[in-house]
């Protein structure tokens, strides 16, 4: 049950990350270099890097969990 919840969270999390990456690309195209580095985009970058960090932690956790089951 616990692992099922983690997997559900992971899938929802990946969807959110795809959305953030898409938003980031849209911002890059709309505002060229100078404006791209405005506050809003910096916040987006921080959020994305936090998500990447969380994703790596989740992957490590899921790998450990699956190896514990075998």
N, C-alpha and C positions, 0 to 999 in steps of 0.2 A: 504494500500500500504506500509506504513512505517513498519508495523508489518511483512509483507511478506518479506521485505528486511532483517529484523533482523533474521527471521527464515532461510532464505537462507544463511546468513552469519554464523549462528549458525551451520548449517549442514556442510558447508565447513570447518569451524573451527574444528568440531568434527573429520572430516576425517584427517585433518592435525595433530590433537592430536594423533589419532590412529597411524599415520605414525611415529610420534616422539617417541611414546611408543615402537613401534616395533624396531626402530633404537636403542633405549636405551637398549632393551633386547639383540639385536645382539651384541652391544658393550660389554655388560656384559659377554656374552659367549666367545667372541673372546679374550678379554684381561682380565685376572684374576685380582683380587683385586687391586694390586699396579697400574698397567697401567690404570685400569678403572677410577681411580681418577685423570687422567691427565687432562690438560686444556680443551681438546675437550669435554670430558664427562661432566666436570663441567659446561661448557657452555650449553650443552644439558639439564642438570638438571635444570639450571636456566630458560631456555626456557620452559621446561615442567611445572615448578612450576608457571611461569607466565601464561601459558595456563590454568592451573587448577584454578588459581585466576580469570582469565577472564571468565572461564566457570561458576564458582559460581556466579559471577556478572551477567552474561547473564541469568542464571536460575532465579535469583531473579527478574531481569527486566522482563523476559517473564512471570513469575508468576504474577507480579503486573499488567502487561498489560492485561493478560487474565482475572484477577479478575475485572479490570476496565470495561471490555466489558460486563460483566454479570450484 
